[in-house]
Every structure is written in structure tokens, then in C-alpha cells.
Amino acid sequence: MSSVLGVSVGAGAVRMARPHTANPHGHIEAHSFDLQTIPVGEQTVEELAAEAIGVTLETTPDISATAIAYRGEQHARAVRAAMARQQLTNYELVPEVVAALEFAQSTGDIRGISSLVVYDLGSSGLTVSVVDTQSREVRYSERTSDISGDYLDSLIREQQIASGRIAHPPDEEGLATLDGLCREAKEQLSTNTAVALPSEQGLVLLAQENFESLIMLAIESSARMARDVITRSDRPVHGVLAIGGCARIPLVARVLERWMGVPVIVPDSPETVVSRGAALLARPVRPAQPEVVAATGALDPELSPAWLSTPPKRRKREISGAVLTVSALAVVAAIGLGLGYGPQVLQRDSHSEGSPSAPTTTPARTTTLSPQIAVAPATPTETPAESVAAPPPRRVTTTDPPPPAPGPNTIVVPGLPPIVVPTIPPEVFPFPPPPPR
């Protein structure tokens, strides 16, 4: 039979809760949970929570789901990092406010309340949130560390030292021991009228009346803060849900009800409300499906898409053919260059042998440009989406003028420049007169 686990990670302790039924739903009794509290020692609370969850899962293999409550994003990142170091993945994170609402709705404590103030006074601070119980949306929230359970413990410690019954501890270890006694006295005064606890430095003696006078200003400041949060949220509220270890103090509920004017609900064992609500929200986490890759065998190019097919390997024959083709093109280009520049070289040599002459001018190439089409700007009546596509560009060709036709004294030999035979005028070399007859 499977079970679930809910965990709350507080500053002073890690609390775990397991419901007696595997998948609780609907109304549930507040005491139908197995609870476990682990005080925080020298290590960080996130590391302690991860180790405790790992040990619990090892010793109780029937746990199929784990939900861990977190206070904020920074708290959630620290919890994820600690769980990753323990190599734990089958868990989910839920907000503390949502977990508290889940438990209060399951027990029926907030039945008929649509807008609620969640007053969470723990060892490290106070968090006040205005929540819509139907959508579970947090309308407004504030947190302060000026009012906390540790601060109330310090008030008791200073009062006991000031009374002269207890000497001030000489070192940090003795101070921590005295703080633990003051915390125990505070917890006992939530149900008793007086408490007496012996210690090495003396007797911790405190009555409930004196205790309430010590913490009255702090509790009233917390009630004022809760009222300011309601004002800033601009939402009417119909009740206050007081949770956390300090909610056990009877003075807290009385002061809140007097300042808020609405009913104050304090569940049984308010310090474990978040862990029990997280257990009710725990669901198995579906593991990620790993990608299946064939160990052997290549992909069929006919059955696989083009982007999955591997490119074909180029063979040596194809490379040799490409080299031969490039070599043949180089030889043809060399022959063409020789035939093209050969006549010009011969012509330059023939000119250099004679007298210097004027440089030869070649007619310039003429380029025919196609007329451009001018597009008139769009008028206001035209839509911006309409556009006129320009015509495709025409290919411009250049042609050399045909060579002049050879004259009557020109001898044309293929492969050689035209040879012009000069014409000698008769006045230079006159013909001899005819002989007499």
C-alpha cells in the first residue's frame, strides 16, 4: 500500500507528516497523521531536510510521492540544490500558503470563508498574506523578521537575567543552552499558568501573566502589521488563520481578534499545519522519458527524413576525377591565353623593329543600358500593403566593333597578323623610257 510524505522546512526544525490513508481526499481529521520533528543543528536546514527525506524514503519504500513546502523563490532554490546533492528527484515543491489552505479546507476549519488572512508566526519571522480561498491566489503578502519566536525567547532570557535569579552565561554555548530553556518555558506557558526550569545558571521561573506582559507590545505590533497588509491588499477579509509555533500562545489569538474584528482560527498543532497540508498535496512525479537511440545500425536514407540522413562519403575516384578536370581546365586556359596574346606580341615585335610610330588606339566599348522605370510615390488613397514590383534586370551585353576589311595590299595568313604590302608611288622610281624603234 503506497503512502505520501509532506515536509515543511522551517528555520528551527524540519517537520514531516504522513497521513494514515494512502490518498486522502475530502474531509480529514486533524490527528490522522504520523508526525516527526527534527531540530536544526549545525548544518543548514535545507541539507538537514534533504538528508531526512532520503533516510525516510530508504526506510519506508512504500512512499510514492513527496511534497516539500517552500516560503519563497530563494528558499525553493536552496531546497532544490540540497535535494540534487542527495540525488532525490521524486518530489514537488508547493508554496507554504497553499499547503496551509489545503489542510484548513480539508478539516473544514475555514468553511464559508472566501477571503482569508494567513498569519504565520514562526521562529525566524512573521509572514502575513491575504489569500482568496477559492482560487488560492495570494492577493498581498509581507514578511518581517523583527517579530519572531526567537525574539520572544530573547525577551524571556533578558527578563530572567535582569531579575537576578540567573547569571549571564560566560560563553556562546551557555547562551544557547539558556535560549533553549527559555523556548521550552514559552511552549509550556501556552498550556500552563506558570513554569519552573532549572539550569546551571539558576532557575527559570515565569508565570503566564508576566510572560504576556513581556510580549504584549510585540504581539500588538504583529496585529498592526496584519491590519496594514489588509489595507494595502484592498480586499475585505472574513477570517484569520493563525499558524506557526507561536500561534499556540493564547494571547496571539485574543489580540488578533481584537485588532482585526474577524474570527481567528488556530488549528491543533499549528506548527505542523504546513507539513500536513503538503502531504495532502503530494502527487507522484512522472519521470522524464529518455530518448531512445539505436545502438547499432545506420539510418535508412529512404525511411528517415533528410535532416537525419548522414551525408555520403566522397570516394577517392571522385576526388581523382575532380583533380583531372581541374588540370584539363588549366591546360585549356593556358592554350587560350597563348592564342589570344600571341598576335599582339608579334605585332609589338614588328613595330619595335621599325621607326617609332604613334600609339595604336582601340575603339572604346559601347554599353547599352536599358531605360529605368520610375515609380511614382503612393497617393493617400493607396493602401500601404500594395507595391509595384520592379521589372527584372536585363542582361547587358557588350560587343566589339568588327575588324576592318582587308585592303588590296593586305596578305592574310591564319594565325598571324595581317601583312600589308606597301605601295611605292611611280614618282619615286620612274620607269625607264622605252627604247627607240
Buried (B, 14 or more C-beta within 10 A) or exposed (E): EEBBBBBBBBBBBBBBBBBEEEEBEEEBEBEEBEBBBBEBEEEEBBBBBBBBBBEBBEEEEEBBBBBBBBBEEEBBEBBBEBBEEBEBEBBBBBBBBBBBBBBBBBBEBBEEBBBBBBBBBBBBBBBBBBBBBEEEEBBBBBBEEEBBBBBBBEBBBEBBBEEEBBEEBEEEEBBEBBBBBBBBBBBBBBEEEBBEBEBEBBEBBBBBEBBBEBBEEBBBBBBEBBBEBBEEBEBEBBBBBBBBBBBBBBBBBBBBBEBBEBBBBBBEBBBBBBBBBBBBBBEBBEEEEEEEEEEEEEEEEEEEEEEEBEEEEEEEEEEEEEEEEEEEEEEEEEEEEEEEEEEEEEBEEEEEEEEEEEEEEEEEEEEEEEEEEEEEEEEEEEEEEEEEEEEEEEEEEEEEEEEEEEEEEEEEEEEEEBEEEEEEEEEEEEEEEEEEE
